[in-house]
Amino acid sequence: MKNITFIIAAIILITVAVIANMPAKFDSSRETQISNFPLKAGNWEGSDLELRESDYAILETRNLIMRNYKNQLSADTVNLYIIYSSDNRKALHPPEICYTGGGAGTILEKGVITLGSDFKVNKFVIENKNLSQLVVYWFKSGNLSTYSYIHQQLKTVKDRLMQKKASGAMIRISTTIDPKNPDKALDILKSFSESILPLINTYVP
């Protein structure tokens, strides 16, 4: 039974990979520009981080933002990363690959948590030397927001088969874990997510 399940899963993944990487027809001049995402979200104010040309080359897109947001009342800080593609290029992958592949640290724990009343996201803690970060992320494809990479990919396949726009995005937020108050990190991310979720629905179609 396990072998059959594995074979079915493998066939699905291969099919998704083939269709998702087929060239998509779209007007690049009308592509959503993630750089338009607001620098202010509630009490949070953001500033862009500079990326190297080599970073853009690896991701094969410039349609992304990497920002630090600071809460003007509490001084808490978070990092927001959003990458978007109208043709679902390979940039839309789970960020653990970049963290571990780039030698950014060691993943200590991993799972799925709920940020809002019913909004589930992926979560992991990464440690690099004496610094630990709490990271959460999810995927968006049209009206679908999901923690499941497979579900996002299947949505893309369905849209392409129906000749619809097959856009996709990965949204990642993170903050440093205070060893004296480790539970605070999740509270910070929840607070920030409440401020940006309405904006994501508007600026990340």
N, C-alpha and C positions, 0 to 999 in steps of 0.2 A: 504493500500500500504506500509506504514511504517513497519507494522508487517511482511509482506512478505519479504521485503528487509532485515529486521533484521534476519529472519529465514535463508534466503539464505546465508547471511554473516556468521552466526553462523555455518552452515553446512560446508562452505568453510574452516573456521578456524579450526574446529574439524578435518576435513580431512587432512589439512596441518599438524596439530600437530601430528596426528597418524603416517602419512607416514614419516614426518621429523624426528621422534624419533625412527623409525625402525632401528635396527642395520645395519650399512653399512659395506660392505666388502672392505677393502683397506689395503695396506701394510704400516703400521705405520712407518717403517724404511725409507720410501720414502716421508713422510709427509713434506710439506714446513715448514721450521723453521723460524718463524718471528724474532727471535733474530738476524738473518743475515741482517735485515734491516739496511742500512747504518747509522752510527752515524753522518755523514756529508752530508748535502743537501744544495748545493749552499753556501750561507754565514752563514748557520745555522749549529751549532755543538751541538751534543746531549750527554747526560749522563744518564745512566740507574738509575732508582729509585728502591730501594729494596722493594720487596713485602714479606708479611708474608706467612708462610705455610698455615695459615687459609684462606688467600685470594685465594690461588691456590685451596684449598679444596672446597671452595664455587663455584668457576668457573668451577671446574672439568677438568681443563686443565692447563698446564704450557706453552702452546704455545702462548705467548703474550709478549708484551713489554709495559712498562710504562716509558716514558722518558721526561726529560726537554730539550728543544732545545733553544739555545741562539744565536741571530744574532750577528755576530762578528763586524758588522759595526754600528748597531743602539743600541745594547744591549737589544733589545726587547726579551722577553722570551715567550715560549708557552709550553704546555704539550701535548704530543702525546701518545695516547693509541691505540694499535691495538691488537685485539684478533682474533685468527684464529682456525678453526676446519675443519678437513677433513670429519667429520661425522655430522657436524652441531649440536653440542651439545647445551644445553640450555644457554651457555654463550653468544650466539648471540641474545641479546635482547636490546631494547632501553635503553640507559644509565640513563634516568630519573628515572627508577625503582631503580637503585643502589643509586642515589643521594638522593632521597626522602626517600627510605626505610632505608637507613643507617643514616638518620638524618644529612646529609651534608648541608642542607639548604632548602630554599624555592624557588621554581621556579616562577619567576616574569612574564615572557613572553615566548611564544613559537610559532614557526612557521616554514616556509620553505623559504630559501633564495637562491640566486644564487651566487656562489663563482667565477666562471669563466664566460665565455660568455654564456654557457648554462648548467652549472653543478650545479644542485640543491642539497641542503643538508638541514638537519634538524638543527634548531637553537633554543637555549633557553638560558635565563639568569637566573643564580642561585645566590641567596644572602645568605650569612651566616654571621650574625652579621653585621660588617661594611665592609665586603669584598664581592664584586660582581664579577662573572666570566661570560664571554661569551663562550658558548660551541656550537660547530657544529659537526655533525656526519653523517655518511652514511654507507651503507652496500655494500659488494662486494661478488659476487658469479660468479666465472669464468669471462666471459667478460661483465657481468652485474654489473654496479655501479648505485646504486639507494638510494634515501632517504627513500623509502618505505619498511618497514619491511615485509609487506605482499607480495610485489613483490619478495623480496629476498627469502622468504619461498616458494612461488610458484615455483620459479626457482629451488630450491632444490628438491621439489617434482617431478618436470618434469625430472630432471637429474636422480633421483633414479628410477623412472619408466622406464627410458630408459637405466638403468644400467650404467650410467656415473658417474664420480667422482662428489660427491655432496659437494664440499667444500664451506666454507663461512667465511666471516670476517666482523668485525665491526671496523670502523676507527673513532676515536674521537680526536678532537683537541680543546684546550681551552686556554684562556689567561685571566689575571686579567684586569678588567675594571678600568681605571683611572677616578675617579669622576670629575677631572678637564678637562678631554678630553675623554669623553665616546665613541665618534665615532672612536677613534684610534684603539680600540680593533678589530673591524671588518677589518680594513686595515691590521693589524698585521696578522690575520688569513688568509686573502687572500694572503698576501705575502708568508707566510709559505706554504700554500697549493700549490702555483705555483711551489715551489721547490720540494715538495714531491710527487705530483701526478704522474710524470713519473716514480719515484721509486716504487710507489705502484703498478703500472701496471706490473713492473718487479718482485718484491719481494712478492707480494700478488696475486698469480694466482687464 
